[in-house]
Amino acid sequence: MQVVYVIVAALVLLAVWRMWRTRHGEFQDKPDPDFDPAEGQPEAHEALQLLQQKDWAGLTRLYGRISPSDRYHLIESLAELHPAPPPEAAEDADSPILTIIGGVLMFHGMAARGSGPATSVMKANAPRMMENLKISAKHLREAALRNPHDSTNLALQIRLEMFTTGDRAQINSLVGRVQASGEDNIYAAANHLLANAQKWGGSAGGMWRVANEWASEGPNAAWLAIPARAHAEEWCFAMVFSPPNSPERSAMIDLMQDEGFQRHIAKLDDMFWAALAREPLSGAEASFAHNHFAMLMHLFRVGDRARAHLERIGPSVARYPWTLMPTLSGKPMRLLSDLRRQYGLPALPPPPRR
């Protein structure tokens, strides 16, 4: 057992070193030409064209015809497809346009910040980060005044508060407004979870309370991926953020070899597939769920259960949760190719060029 522990610990330390020398595991560090920055979101390129043309009426119609979770994922995709500052909207712009522009600016600010600790923000990036987040907050709050029931806007504000003030009372207020909106949004649940994670000043107990509440109240199988993300966050905190030889890291290495725990997450996977058979998912919900379950099953080596989720992912690998992994997060398609080969899936054909 001691030999296994030493080997695992050494591999983790090497992986962490590689991550920290490449901007903390961000996908943007090295170009990966086969990676789809829209992560398979089908409306992303249409929305990009409408944004560039300032076709606010067309963009509002597109926003209104897709599900709440897909709206959030669309905005995240636009931020990747349009790295330049978005066009300025008119003062009388409607709520969807202000939400889209505010959300794009928020994700741009997050990219300038990086994914390491707050003290790792590069001095040259700090002004751009703060300006983007300041304007983002203004747009998102104004949009929420015009439509207080848009869960996508509220989910973005939860993430923004997490990155800026960390005000738990405000975050809880936003969560309450999401729950009263009548909309189901997987990213509101995910952002609520992250706001309570240990690496953001929360606690394991608080994070799991949030995860279990959303999983038990969710409308479909995708919400079972919230506990999957909680497991991934625990793994990340122990293996990436905790010091070598810490109790957290030792406990996680033991857990990764615990057959009882493997049966536990296999049961969660079974619950997911059973729920999926009863109710289909939107595109963004499916992407979120299959990427999270694939990573969880792979991390804890639960047989070949990752294979079925990798099949559903196809070529549209998502940034999260894979960016939590120290190795190959800068090359998502290479990571996906390696995983498909490991689980006996055929190689993917080259993607079409746009």
C-alpha positions in Angstrom: 0.0 0.0 0.0 2.9 2.4 0.8 4.4 1.9 -2.6 1.1 2.7 -4.3 0.7 5.8 -2.2 4.2 7.0 -3.1 3.6 6.4 -6.9 0.2 8.1 -6.9 1.6 11.1 -4.9 4.6 11.5 -7.3 2.3 11.4 -10.3 0.0 14.0 -8.8 2.9 16.3 -7.9 4.2 16.1 -11.5 0.8 16.8 -12.9 0.3 19.8 -10.5 3.7 21.2 -11.5 2.8 21.0 -15.2 -0.5 22.7 -14.5 1.0 25.6 -12.6 3.6 26.3 -15.2 0.8 26.5 -17.8 -1.5 29.1 -16.3 -3.3 26.8 -13.9 -4.7 24.4 -16.3 -6.6 26.9 -18.5 -7.6 25.6 -22.0 -6.5 29.0 -23.5 -2.8 28.4 -22.7 -1.9 26.5 -25.9 -4.0 26.6 -29.1 -5.9 23.4 -29.9 -7.2 23.9 -33.4 -9.6 20.9 -33.3 -11.3 22.2 -30.1 -14.8 23.6 -30.6 -15.0 26.7 -28.4 -18.8 26.6 -28.6 -18.6 23.1 -27.1 -21.3 21.9 -29.5 -23.9 24.6 -28.7 -25.8 24.6 -32.0 -26.9 28.3 -31.9 -23.5 29.7 -31.1 -22.3 30.7 -34.6 -25.7 32.1 -35.5 -25.6 34.2 -32.3 -22.1 35.3 -33.0 -23.1 36.6 -36.4 -26.1 38.4 -34.9 -23.9 40.0 -32.2 -21.3 41.2 -34.8 -24.1 42.7 -36.9 -25.8 44.3 -33.9 -29.0 42.6 -34.9 -30.5 43.0 -31.5 -34.0 41.9 -32.5 -32.7 38.7 -34.0 -30.4 38.0 -31.1 -33.3 38.5 -28.7 -35.5 36.1 -30.6 -32.8 33.5 -30.6 -32.3 33.9 -26.8 -36.0 33.5 -26.2 -36.4 30.2 -28.2 -33.8 28.1 -26.3 -33.9 26.7 -22.8 -32.5 28.6 -19.7 -29.5 26.3 -19.4 -28.7 26.6 -23.1 -28.9 30.4 -22.9 -26.2 30.4 -20.2 -24.0 28.0 -22.3 -24.6 30.1 -25.4 -23.3 33.2 -23.6 -20.2 31.3 -22.4 -19.7 30.1 -26.0 -20.0 33.7 -27.3 -17.3 34.8 -24.9 -14.9 32.3 -26.4 -15.9 32.9 -30.0 -15.7 36.7 -29.6 -12.6 37.5 -27.5 -12.7 41.2 -28.4 -15.0 43.4 -26.4 -18.6 43.0 -27.5 -20.5 45.8 -29.2 -22.1 48.4 -27.0 -25.9 48.1 -26.7 -28.2 51.1 -26.8 -29.4 52.5 -23.5 -32.9 51.2 -24.1 -31.6 47.7 -25.0 -33.9 44.9 -23.8 -33.1 42.5 -21.0 -31.7 39.6 -23.2 -29.2 41.9 -24.9 -27.9 43.4 -21.7 -27.7 39.9 -20.2 -25.7 38.6 -23.2 -23.3 41.5 -23.3 -22.9 41.5 -19.5 -22.3 37.8 -19.5 -19.7 37.9 -22.3 -17.9 40.7 -20.4 -18.0 38.6 -17.2 -16.4 35.6 -18.9 -13.8 37.9 -20.4 -13.0 39.2 -17.0 -12.7 35.7 -15.6 -10.3 34.8 -18.4 -8.1 37.8 -17.6 -8.1 36.7 -13.9 -7.0 33.1 -14.7 -7.9 30.0 -12.7 -5.4 30.2 -9.9 -5.7 31.9 -6.5 -6.6 35.6 -6.4 -3.0 36.5 -5.7 -1.9 34.9 -9.0 -3.7 37.5 -11.1 -1.0 39.1 -13.3 -0.6 42.8 -12.6 -1.0 43.6 -16.3 -4.3 41.8 -16.5 -5.9 43.3 -13.3 -7.2 46.6 -14.9 -8.8 44.7 -17.8 -10.3 42.2 -15.4 -11.8 44.8 -13.1 -13.2 47.0 -16.0 -14.9 44.0 -17.6 -16.4 42.8 -14.3 -17.5 46.4 -13.4 -19.4 46.9 -16.7 -20.7 43.3 -16.6 -22.3 44.0 -13.2 -23.9 47.1 -14.4 -25.5 45.4 -17.5 -26.6 42.3 -15.6 -28.3 44.3 -12.8 -30.0 46.6 -15.3 -31.2 43.6 -17.2 -32.6 42.0 -14.1 -34.6 45.1 -13.3 -36.2 44.8 -16.8 -36.9 41.0 -16.4 -36.5 39.8 -12.8 -37.4 36.2 -13.8 -34.6 35.3 -16.2 -32.7 32.5 -14.4 -29.8 32.8 -16.9 -29.2 36.4 -15.8 -29.4 35.4 -12.1 -27.0 32.4 -12.6 -24.5 34.8 -14.2 -24.9 37.2 -11.2 -24.2 34.3 -8.8 -20.9 33.6 -10.6 -20.1 37.3 -10.7 -20.6 37.7 -6.9 -18.5 34.6 -6.4 -15.6 36.3 -8.3 -16.0 39.7 -6.9 -17.6 40.4 -3.5 -18.1 36.8 -2.3 -21.1 38.1 -0.5 -22.9 35.0 0.7 -26.1 36.9 1.6 -26.3 38.3 -1.9 -25.5 34.9 -3.4 -28.3 33.3 -1.3 -30.7 36.0 -2.4 -29.9 35.4 -6.0 -30.4 31.6 -5.5 -33.8 32.3 -3.9 -34.8 34.4 -7.0 -33.7 31.6 -9.3 -35.9 29.2 -7.4 -38.8 31.6 -7.6 -38.4 32.2 -11.3 -40.1 29.1 -12.4 -37.1 28.2 -14.6 -34.8 25.2 -14.3 -31.1 26.2 -14.9 -28.3 23.7 -14.4 -25.7 26.5 -14.3 -27.5 28.3 -11.5 -27.2 25.1 -9.5 -23.6 24.6 -10.5 -22.6 28.2 -9.6 -24.4 27.9 -6.2 -22.3 24.8 -5.6 -19.0 26.5 -6.6 -19.8 29.5 -4.4 -19.8 27.0 -1.4 -16.7 25.0 -2.5 -13.7 25.0 -0.2 -11.4 26.7 -2.7 -13.8 29.6 -2.7 -13.9 29.9 1.1 -16.7 27.5 1.7 -16.7 24.1 3.4 -17.1 20.5 2.3 -20.3 20.2 4.4 -21.8 23.4 2.9 -21.0 22.3 -0.6 -22.6 18.9 -0.1 -25.7 20.4 1.4 -26.1 22.5 -1.7 -25.3 19.5 -4.0 -27.8 17.2 -2.4 -30.6 19.9 -2.3 -30.3 20.6 -6.1 -29.9 16.9 -7.0 -33.1 15.9 -5.0 -35.2 18.8 -6.4 -33.9 18.8 -10.0 -36.4 18.2 -12.9 -34.3 15.6 -14.8 -31.1 13.5 -14.9 -28.7 16.4 -15.4 -29.2 17.6 -11.8 -27.5 14.4 -10.7 -24.3 15.8 -12.2 -24.2 18.4 -9.4 -23.1 15.8 -6.9 -20.7 14.5 -9.6 -19.2 18.0 -9.7 -19.0 18.1 -5.9 -16.9 14.9 -6.0 -14.7 16.5 -8.6 -14.3 19.6 -6.5 -13.3 17.5 -3.5 -10.7 15.7 -5.6 -9.4 19.0 -6.9 -9.1 20.6 -3.5 -7.3 17.6 -2.1 -5.0 16.8 -5.0 -4.3 20.2 -6.5 -4.8 22.8 -3.8 -3.7 20.9 -0.7 0.0 20.7 0.3 1.9 17.4 -0.2 1.5 15.0 2.6 -1.6 16.8 3.9 -4.4 14.8 5.5 -6.7 15.9 2.7 -4.5 14.5 0.0 -3.8 11.2 1.9 -7.5 10.7 2.5 -8.3 11.3 -1.2 -5.6 8.8 -2.4 -7.2 6.2 -0.1 -10.6 7.1 -1.4 -9.5 6.6 -5.0 -8.7 3.0 -4.2 -11.8 2.4 -2.0 -14.1 -0.2 -3.6 -17.0 0.9 -1.5 -16.8 4.4 -2.7 -16.5 3.2 -6.3 -19.8 1.3 -5.8 -21.3 4.5 -4.4 -20.5 6.6 -7.5 -21.5 3.7 -9.7 -24.9 3.8 -8.1 -25.1 7.5 -8.8 -24.3 6.7 -12.4 -27.1 4.1 -12.5 -29.5 6.7 -11.2 -28.5 9.1 -13.9 -29.1 6.6 -16.7 -32.5 5.6 -15.3 -33.6 9.2 -15.0 -32.3 10.0 -18.5 -34.5 7.2 -19.9 -37.6 9.0 -18.4 -36.9 12.5 -19.5 -34.7 14.0 -22.3 -32.2 16.7 -21.6 -31.5 20.0 -23.5 -28.2 20.2 -25.3 -26.5 22.2 -22.6 -27.8 19.9 -19.9 -26.6 16.8 -21.7 -23.2 18.4 -22.3 -22.9 19.3 -18.6 -24.0 15.9 -17.3 -22.0 13.6 -19.6 -18.8 15.6 -19.2 -19.1 15.6 -15.5 -20.0 11.9 -15.2 -17.2 10.9 -17.7 -14.6 12.7 -15.6 -15.9 11.3 -12.3 -15.9 7.7 -13.6 -12.5 8.2 -15.1 -11.0 9.8 -12.0 -12.1 7.0 -9.7 -11.5 4.2 -12.2 -15.1 2.8 -12.0 -14.7 0.1 -14.6 -15.5 1.3 -18.1 -18.4 3.5 -17.1 -16.7 6.6 -18.6 -17.1 5.0 -22.0 -20.8 5.5 -22.4 -20.5 9.1 -21.4 -17.6 9.7 -23.8 -19.7 8.2 -26.6 -22.5 10.8 -25.8 -19.9 13.6 -25.7 -18.7 12.8 -29.2 -16.3 15.6 -30.4 -17.9 18.3 -28.2 -15.7 18.1 -25.1 -16.4 20.8 -22.6 -13.9 23.0 -20.7 -15.4 22.0 -17.4 -14.9 19.9 -15.4 -11.9 18.7 -17.4 -10.0 21.9 -16.6 -9.8 20.8 -13.0 -7.4 18.0 -14.1 -3.7 19.1 -14.0 -2.6 17.3 -17.2 -3.7 18.0 -20.8 -6.3 20.6 -19.8 -4.6 22.9 -22.3 -5.2 20.4 -25.1 -8.8 19.3 -24.6 -9.0 17.4 -27.9 -5.8 15.5 -27.2 -7.3 14.7 -23.8 -10.5 13.5 -25.4 -8.6 11.4 -28.0 -6.5 9.8 -25.2 -9.6 8.9 -23.2 -11.4 7.5 -26.2 -8.4 5.3 -27.0 -8.1 4.2 -23.4 -11.8 3.1 -23.3 -11.8 1.4 -26.7 -13.7 4.0 -28.7 -12.8 4.8 -32.3 -10.9 7.9 -33.2 -12.9 10.9 -34.1 -12.8 12.3 -37.6 -11.2 15.7 -38.2 -13.8 18.5 -37.5 -15.1 20.6 -40.4 -13.2 23.9 -40.8 -15.2 27.1 -40.6 
